[in-house]
Amino acid sequence: MSTRRYSLTVQGMDCAACAETVAKALSAVKGVVKVQVNFATERALVEVTERVDFRQLVEAVERAGYRLATGSADFQLNRPLSETDRQRLQTLPGVLSVSFSPDTPSSVSFRFLDGVVSRSELHRRLQDLGYEGRLLETDPSKPSQDEAQTAWLKAWVGLGLSVLVMALTMPSALSHQAQARWLAFALTTFVLIWVGMPFLRRAVSAARSGTATMDTLVSLGALSAYAYSLWMLPTNEHLHFDTATFLFSAISLSKGLEARAKALATASLHRLVRLLPSTATVLRDGAEQSVPLAEVQIGDLVLVRAGERVPVDGIAVAGKASVDESLLTGESEPVVKGEGDEVLGGSLCLDGFLQVEALRVGESTFTAQMARLMEEAQATKPSLQRLADWVAAVFVPLVLSFALVTFIGWMALSGDLKKAMVAAVSVMVIACPCAMVLATPTALAVALGRLAQMGIWVRNAEAIEKAAAITAVVLDKTGTVTEGQMRVVAIWSPQMSETELLQLAASVERTSRHPIAQAITKAALERNLPLLELAEAKTEVGIGVAAKVKGRGERDTEQRTREMGHGGWDAEVFVGKLETLPDLSTPSLRDFLAEHESGSLVGVWVNGELAGVFALTDELRADAQEAVQRLKAMGVKVILATGDKPQTAMQVAQALGCDDVLALATPQRKAQLLKKLQGQGEKVLMVGDGVNDAIALAQADIGVAIASGADLAAQAADALLVTARLSVLADFLQLAKRTKRIMVQNLFWAFAYNMAALPLAAAGKLNPMIAAAAMALSDLTVVTNALRLRKA
């Protein structure tokens, strides 16, 4: 049974235990195959079968005390939506509800699950059912933004009231006055209800599901201090209302800091999501129309002016402009786009004007695919994070047990309820494993964003951890260390002129998408040669292209054509591999072949006779040699693997400075090379074009596919290289090493903090308020250390 993966946003999580609770809730739903929940990025990567009911996913998470992010869309249709069509739309994956008012049946409202379906897809579904309509504008602001602002307000108000409560309860003449004690009680009750209610609610939900989370620790600590103070309120004993207020307020402030840090860490994803504009200017019926992006269709002509972002992927059919693609490809220099050039949605038109024919819209665009790729990568977990999450999940119940033992121990040794309560609360607060949980995912989120800025898009976070251990890199040649764009450098012909031979060959090759065929056709178009009429064109895969050609040239061309026996104006032309030649005895041909033996050679036969030969070459990338030298300087072995003949392969390898070379390499031989290296203990990264190298990319410890524009064919690869700079491979490996080093540092200090602080708290050496402040400081330290990767 086929499965699909979705990256869903989970709201309300506070720690790894929360993530485990959500994972268990989702895993229990019928049709769910695999679940990974990442607390730091608030993402759940869910693999499901076609039979899954997405409403059950939402209900399961809500029963556990959390929420899956949902969206809404309102459409004004040209006719009322029928009940039959409403039910059809209701069954779409991710659609939670479809409704309309009986008074206005033409206005339809959708509620859907973010990450599964989108507004543009819903619009296309309506069109498929025969409805025309427009998407009504909705408020783009996220509810989570309002929640974050409210959390900040509650934190600062709570801290202010905590200071006031502290002044009212600290040992003094004021603290013994009934009015002051009752005012402290009233203020503390307000803070517990207004500031602490989210913590209390989540703690209750966790208890109902049989788990314990950070909210459990904080809530028990604050309620213990509150209950003890309430009991002592009628007496003259010292009250600890300030402990209860400060705990909730300090933890709220810590959560606010964490939220800001996570926003910085995932800033690249947020920027990517915002690249596509909400509207597009299209040319319909000869008039310009501004329409919502969801209404743009494949084939529409989209107008893009200076200062605007391109809303779709497409081909420029008119105009010329400088386009900034830096946020997509990592290339800082603007690219000049003109007629026939591919344009990516999300790129910025700096000057000029473009008319773009839409080829990919909505979720099919390069930008949307990259955003989905990063969302999935941020939801995955490397082994270090899985270890930290497991420890954190186990840690909470252990801490609760330790706090209980501490309380009983103090009561048994001293009989002092106050000291026992303070020590137990301190243990629960100081041991909150927030820093431990944030140690790795924050660093990974920052690293993923930094790599995206460089032009490397990683499919899963584990690839970054693996990249830190790479010892060998295998490079494909064509399209990897070379530009991947062949060009004609020389033409040999014993009887025809270069122009005549090029015109004949290009006329035949225009039917093929092979790089060599495209190079010959491009050479003819650059000379403004008209392409001749074809008949019976046939492509023989791996050999060449044959066709009948008909056309009239100049008089000398006409005479030569007749002399070659074309039969009037028709000729049978074959363009293909030179290796099929039976005779290479012509001296001028031998000299030509010797001069261009390192390139690609293509023969042209007219009516069965050799008419000429083309020599083509594929230039090395400008920074290919630098990339190899940087890798070797890092102690990484570099090997070139290519299907080219040995002379060509050796020449390229020597020019780059590779350690070894494999020529005549089929996809199977490349995979065998990787297995051999891995058998020798090497950790291998393979770089290829993503199609012919799919077997090798899957075999490698890390596969990196060269991705052009919107070609994301390399499903076997762990990462996509969308920049033209090959030298970023060294940057990738260096950043991976730094990321792993910071993850290890964060985990060490998080563990060390908890192990050192717990005994002090149990011994009564830490006040609960100091413990709360220390916990917030540890979170901030871990996150700040991770954010250093932004400048890597």
N, C-alpha and C positions, 0 to 999 in steps of 0.2 A: 504494500500500500504506500502511495507517495505521501511525502510529508513536506511541510513548509515551515520556515522559521520567521518569527516576528519579534521585533524589539519593542517592548511595551514600557511605558513610563509608570512607575509605582510611586504613589504619594503617601507620606506619613511614616516612612521608615526612619529609625534613629540609630540602629546598630546592626551588627551581623546577625544577632539573634532574630531581629525583625525580618531580615532577608531570608533566614532559614524558615521562619514561619510562613512567609509569602510563598517560598519555594514549595513547601509541603502542601499548602492550600492549592496551588496551581497543579501540582503533580497528581493530586487526588481527582482531578476532573477527567472524565472519560474523553479519550482522544488526545491527551497530552503525552508526548513521547519523552521529552527531555526539557528540563528547566534549569537555567542559571540566573540567579538574582544577584545583582551588584548593588550593595547599599550606597557606596560612595557616588555612583553615577545615577542612582535611582532608576536602573534599567532591569527589566526581566527579559532574557532571551528565551523564547518559548518555541519549541518544535512540536508541531501538532499535525494530526492527520486531517483528512477532509471531513471527517465525521464530528469534529469538535464543535461544541456549541459555545460561541464566544460570550453569550450571556452568562453561561455557567462560570466562565473564567472571572467575570466581573463580580458575580455573586460570591464566589469562593473567597476572593481577596477581601471583599467587604465584610464577610463573616469573620475573617481573621483580624479585622480592625484597621484595614488599609484600603487604598483606592487605586484603581487603574485609571489613568488619564483618559478622558473621553472628549470628543469634539462635537460640534453641532453645525448644521448647514441648513439654510432656508432657501427654497427656490420658488420663484414665481413662474408658473407654467402657462403655456398657451391654451390649455384646456384642462378640465378637472381630471385628477388622477383616479383611475378606476380602482375598485377594491381588489380586483385580480392582480393588477400591476403593483399595488401596494404590498400585497402578500409576496409577490416575486422579489421586490426590493428588500423586503424584510428578511429574506433568506440569504442575502449576500453576506459573505464572510466579513465580520466586523461591524455590521449594521445592527444596532441594538434596538432601534425603534424607528418607525416611519409613521408620521401622523399628519392629519390635516383637519381643519375645522369644518364642520358641515356647512357653515355660513360662507367659507372661502375655500372650497375644495381645490382651487387652482394654486393655493399656497401650501407647499409641502415642507415639513420639517423633518430632518434626519438627526438622530443621535448615534454616534459611531465611536468605535474604539480607535484611539490614536495609534498609529503604527501598523494598522491592518488595512484600513481603507482611507481614502482622502476625498476632499470636496470635488476635485477634478474628475476622479474616477466615478463618483456618484453622478456627476453631470453627464458623463459619457454613457452611463447606464440608462439614464433617462432618455437620452437621444436614441439609444438602441431600441427603446420601447416605443419610439415615435413621438416623443414630447420635445417641444422646443421651450426654452425658458432661460432665465438668468438667475445667477446666484445673488441673493440679497446680501448686502454688506453686513458683516458682523463685527463685533468688538474684538480686535486682534489681541488685546491684552490678556495675559494668562491669569487665571485665578491664583496660581501659585505665587505670582508677584505680589498680589495683595496680601496673601497669607504671610509672605516673608516680611513685608513692611509692618504688618500687625505684630509679628513675632518680635521685631526690633523694638517697637513701641512698648510692648509688654515687658520686654527685658529691662529697658531703661527705667520705666515707671516702677517696676518691681525692685530694682536696685535702689532707687531713691527712697521707696517706702521701707526697704530693708534697713537703710541707714537711720531712718526715723524710729523704726521699731527697736533697733539696737540702742538708740539713745534713751528710749523709754524703759528698756529692760536691764541695762547695765547697772551693776551695784551702785546705788546712790540713794539720796533721800527721795528722788522722784520715783524710783522703781518700786518703792514701798507704798506709794499712794494708789489707792484703788482705781481712781480715774485713769491714771497712766497705764496700769496693768490691763484694764478693760479696753482702753484705746489700742494698746498693742495687740490684744486679741482680735479686735475688730479689723484692724489693718491687715493682720496676718490672714484672717479668714478671707478677706477680699483678694489678697495675693494668691492664696491657694485656689480660689475659685476662678479668678480671671487669668492669672498667669499659669497656674499649675494644672488647670483642667485638661489640656491636651495630653500632658504626661499621664495624668490619672486615668483618662479614658483609654489610652493605649495600653497602660498596665493592666487594666481590667480585661481588655480584649485578649491580651497575651495570656492572662491567667485562665480565661475561658478555653483557650486553645491548648492549654497545658504546657505553656512555655514561660520562660522568664527572660526579660530584655533589660536594656539599660533603663527604660522607663520604670521597670519594676524596682530597680535599685534606688533610683532618685525618689520615686513616690514613697517607698517604704521609709527611706531616710527622713524625708520631710514630714510625713505623717507621724513618724515616731516622735520627732521633736515637737510637733504640734500637739499630739496626744499627751505627752509628758507635761508640757507647759500648761495645757488646759486642766490637767489634774492638779497641778500646783498653783493654779490661778488664785484660789481663795486663801492660800498661805502666803508667807513672806519669803518663800524659797525663790532662788534665781530662776527666771523663765528663759526658755530657749526658742521663743517665737522667731527671733531674728535668724536662727539657723534654718527654720522652715522657709522663710521668705527668701533668704539669700540663696538657698539651694536651687529653688525653681528659677529664680532670676538669673543666677550665674550660668546655669545650664542652658537657659534660653539664649543668653548672650553668646555662649559657646556655639550653640546651634546656628546662630546668625553668622558667626565668623566662619563656620564650616560651609554654610550655604554660599557665602561670598567666595570662599576659596574654590568650591566646586564649580561655581559659575566661571571663575577665571580659568580653571583647568579645562573646562569644556567649551571655552570661548570659540574655538575653531569650528566646532559643530554648530554653535548658534549663528556664527557669521555665515556659514555655508547655507543653513536653512533660510536665512534672510536674503540670500543673493537674488533669487528669482523675484521679480516684481509682482505685485498683486494684479496688475492690469497689463494689457498689451494693445498696441495700435495695429490693427489689421486693415488690409485693403480688400473690401468686398463691394462688388457691383460698381467698381470704379471710384468708390468713396472711402475715406478713412473713417474707421470706427474704433472707439476705445471700448474694449470688452474685458470682463474679468478673465484672468489667466485660465481658469477652469473651462472657459468656452472656446479657447483656441484649439483648432483642429489640424490634423496632419494635412499638409498641402496649402494651408493658409499663407498668404503673403504678409509678413510682419515687418513693420517699419520701425527702424531703430535710429534715433538721432543722437547727437553729441550729448554726453552727460547721462544717457539712459543705459540701463542694463538689458542685455538680450534676454527675452523671456523664454525662448525655446532653443533646442538644438536644430540646426538647419544648414542650408547652403545659401550663400550670398548670390542672388541673381542680378543685383544691380547695386551701384554705388561703390564707395571706397572709404575706409575709415581705419584709424589706429584703434586697436582693441587691447584692453588690459585683461589678461587671463591669469594674473599672479595668484589670486586666491584659489584657483582651480589646479593650476599646473606647477606653481612655484616659480615660474619664469617672471623675473622682474621687468624685463624689457617688453614694451608694447609690441604687438604684432599687427602688421598692415594686412587687412582683409579686403579682398575685392571679389569680383565675379568669379564664381566657381569654387571659392574657398569655404571650408567648413567653419561654422561659428558655433560656439558652445553657449548654452543658456547660463546666465549668471555672469558672463564676462561683461566688462564695462566699455562702452563706446566712448572714446576720449574725444574724437573729433570726426568730422565728416558725416556720412550718412550711409546706411545699409538697408537694402530690401532683402529680407531673408525668407526663403521658403521653408516652412516648418516640416521637419522630418521626424522629430521626437518631441513629444509634449508631456507635461505632467510628470508622473513617476518614471517615465522612460528617459528623461533627460539625464545627461551626464552628472549634473549637479545633484539631482534627486538620488541617483544611484550612489554617488559618493557620500551623501548624507546618510543614506541607509547603511552603507558600508561602515561608516564611523560609529553609528548607533550600535550596530551589532558588535563591533570591536570593543566598545566601551562596556557592553553588557557581559563580555566574556571574562574569565578569570584565569590567570596563570597559576602555577603550582604554589608559589609563595603566598598569593592572596587566598587560595583555598585553605592553606595551612593556617593562616592568620584568622580566617573566618571560623574555622573549626575550633580553634583554641578559644576565640572570643565567645562562641556559642556555648562551649562547655564551661567557660570561665564564670559566667553569670550565676548559674546554680551553685558552683563551688564557693563563690563569694558570699552568696546568701547563707550557705551552710557555715562558712567561716565567721560571718557576722553573728550568727546565732550562737556559735561556740564562744565567741568573744563576749557576748552579753552574759551567757551562763557563767563563764569563767570569772568575770568581774563580780558578778553577784555572789558567786561561791567564795571568792577570796576576800572581798571587801564588804559585801552587802550594801554597797552604795548604788542605788538605782540610777542616780544622775550620771555617775561615772560610767556605769555599764551602758546606759543609753547613748552617751556621747561617743564612746569608743565604737560601739556597733554601728552607729550612723556614719562615723568617719570611715570605717571599713567599707561600707556599701558605696559611699561617694567616691573615695579615692580609687576604688578598684574598677570603676566604669571603664570598659575597654574601648572607648571611642578612638583614642589615638592608635591603638592596635589595629582597628578595623580600617582606619583612614590611611594607614602606613603605605600600603601598596597601590590601592586603586587611584588615589589622588595623583601619585607619581605617574601611573600608567596613562591616566586621562591627559595629563600635561604632555607626556611624550607623544601620544597619538596626535594631539593638536599640533605639536612642533613638527612632527614628521609630515603632516598634511601641508604645512606651510612650505616644507622643502620640496614637495611634489611626490611623496611616497604615502600611499593610502594602505594601511594595514588592516587585514580582515579580522584578525583576532589578537587579543592582547598577549597570548602565549608566544606569538612570534617574536615579540620584543624581548622576552626572557630568553628565548632560544638564540636570538641574534647576538646576544652578549657572549656566546660560547663558540661562534663560528671560527673555523680554522682554515677553510678552503672555499674558494668561490669558483664556480664553473660558469663561463660566459658563452652564450651562443654568439654567432658572428652576425649574420644578416639581420638588420633591424635592431641589434643590441649594441655591439661595438661599432657598427656602421650606421649610417643614416637610414638605411632601409629604402632608399630611393635611388634606383638605378638610373644612370644617364649614359647616352651614347657618346663615346670619346673618339671613335675612329670608324671609317667605313672602307672596305675593300671591294672593288668590283672590276673585273677584267674588260667588260664591254659597256656597261651602263654608267651614267654619271651618278654621283652621290645623291643628287636630287631625285632622279628617276627611281633609283633603288629604294630610297627612303619613302617615296610616295607609295610604291607598290607594297612594301612591307607594312607600313603604317595602316594602309587601307585594310589589310588582312588582320593585323594585330588589334585593331580597335574593338574587335568582338571579345577580346580576352581581358581578364582582370589581373593577370599575372604581372608582377613588378617589371619584368623585362618588356612585356608587351606595352605596358603603360609608358615606359621610358621611350620606346621607339615611336609610339603615337605622339607623345609630347614633343619629341624632336621635330617631327613633321609639322606639327601645329606651330611651333616656334618659328619655322621658316615660311609659315603661311601657305603650306601646300594643301591643295584641295584633296580630300580623300575620295577614292574612286568607288564606283558602285560594286557591290558584292553579290555573289550568288553561291549557294550551297556551302556556306561556311561551316567548318567542322573542327572541333578541338579534340586533339588526342592528348589526354592528360599525361604530363611528364615528357612529351615528345615535341609537340608544336601545334600550329594552326594551319589548316589548308582551306583555300577558297578559290572560286573563280572571280576574276577581276575584269571589270569593263570600264573603259574611260578613254578620253581623247586628250592628248597632250599637245605639245608644240610639234613642228614638222619633223625636227630631228628625232624627237621621241617617237613619232609615228613611224619613221623609217626604221629605227632600231627595233621597234616592237614587231614590225612585219618581218624583219630579218630574223628575229628569234622565233618566228613561226607561231605567233599567238593565235593565228586563225582569225583574221580580221582585227578586231580590237579586243578580243577576249584572251585571257591568259589564266592558266592554272598555277597558282602561287602557293608555295609551302614555306612557312617560316618556323624553324625549329632548331634543336640542338645540333651543334656542329659535329658531335661525336658520331652522327649517323653517316658522315661522308665516307664513301668508299675509297677515295683517292685524294691524297694530300701532296701530290708530286709537283704541283705548280710552284716554281721558285718564289714568285712574288707573294703567293699565299703563305708559303713556309716562313718567309721573312715577317709577314704581317702577324702570323700566329706566335712567332718567337717574341716579337715586340710586345704583344699584349697577352702573354700566357697567364699573367696573374689575374686577368679580368675574366668576365663572362663573354663567351663567343657564341654568336647566333648566325646560322646560315639562312640564305634566301634562295629557294629553287623556283625557277620559272619554267613551266612545262617540262619538269624533270631534270633540267640542267642547272648547275650551280651558277647563280647570277651575282652573288656577293656575300660578304660576311660583315656583321656588325661586332664591334668590340665595345663592351659596356663595363662600367665599374660602379662600385658602391663605396662612396667615400667614408672614411672613418669619422666617427663623431669627434667634434672639436676637442673634447676633454677626455677621450677614451684612454689615451696614454697616461694622462694625469690620474685618472681613476684607478688604473692598474697599479701605478707606482705608489699611490697612497695606500692601497690595500696591502701591497707588499711591505711597505714601511710599518704597517701594523702587525706584521708577522703572519699575514694571511697568504696562503698559497693560491695562485691564480692560474686557471687552466682554460684554454680556448677549445671549444668543441663545435665543429662545423661540418656540414655536409659537403663542403667544397673539396676540390682535389688537393693532394698533399702540398704541391708547390704554393698554391694560393694560401692555404691554411698556415704554412710555415712562415710565409712572408708577412702575413698579418700578425701572427704571434710574435715574431721578432720585432716588428715595428712597435708593438704595444709593450714588449718586455715581459711576456707571460712566462711562467715557470714550465709549462708543458702544453702540448697541443694534441688534439684528436681530430684527424681528418676523415673524410668519407663517413661521417657519423650519422647514422640513421637515428630516429627517436629511440629505438630499442638499444642501440649502442651507447647513446648518451645515458640512458638509465643504468646500463651495466657499468659504465664508468663511475657513476655516483655510488652504486652498491660497492664497488671495489674500494673507493675512497672511504666509505663508511666502515667497511670491514677492516680498514687500516687504522680506525679510531678517529678519523676526521669528522668534524661537524661541517656539513656542506650546505652552502647557499647556491642555488641555481638561478641564473637569470636568462630568460628566453622570451620568445615572442608571444607565448600564451596559447598557441594553437598547435603547431608542430611539436612543441616541447612539452606538451601536457603531461606525458608519461614521466619525463625527467623532473618536471616541477613537482609532481606528486611524490616522487621518490626522495627528493631532497629534504633535508631537515627544515629548510625554509625555501620556498619557491617564490621568486619575484618575477612577475610578468610585465613586459613592456606593453603599456596600454596607450593607444592613440585615441584622441578625442573621446568618443563614446563606446569604443570597442572594449568591453569588459569580458572577453571570451574566456580568460584563463580562470575558470572556476577551481582548478586544481592549485592555484597559487595562493600563498599566504599574504602577499602584498602586491600592489600595482604601482608601477613606476610611470607617472603621468608627465614627468618633466623630461626635457631633452638632455638634461645633464646627468651623465653616467657617474660622475664623481660623487653624487649624493649617496651612493652605496657605502662609501667610507664614512660619510656622516651618519648614515643609518646605524652602522655597527658601533661607532663611537657613542652615539646617543643611547643605544641599547645598553652598552657597558655602564654608562653613567646612570641610567635609569635603574638598572639592577643594583648598582652600588647604593643608590639613595634608598631603594626599597629595603635593602638589608639594614642600612643605618636606621631607618625609621622603625623597622620591626625590633631591632636591638634596643633602641631607646624606649620604645613603648613597653616592651617586656621588662626592661630594667627598672623603669619608673614604677610599674605595678609591683614588682617583686620587692623593691626597696621601700615603697610607701606602705604596703600592707602591714608589715610588722610594727612600724611606727604608729599606724592608726590603731592597731589592736592593743598596743601598749598605752594608749591614751595620750600619745605625744602630739597628735594632730587634732586641732579643732575642726569640726565639720565645715565651717566656712572657709578655712584655709585649704582644706581638702578639695572643696569645690573649685576654688580659685586655681589650685595646682592642676586639677584635671583639665580645666579650660586652657591653661597655659600649655599643657602637654599637647593638646589638640592643635593649638596654634603653631607650636614648634614643628610638629610633624608636617603640617600642611605647608608652612613657610619653606621648609627644607625641600619639599616636592616641587614647589613653584620655582625653584632655582633652575629647573629644566627648561623653563620658557626662554631662557637666554642661552641655551646650549647651542 
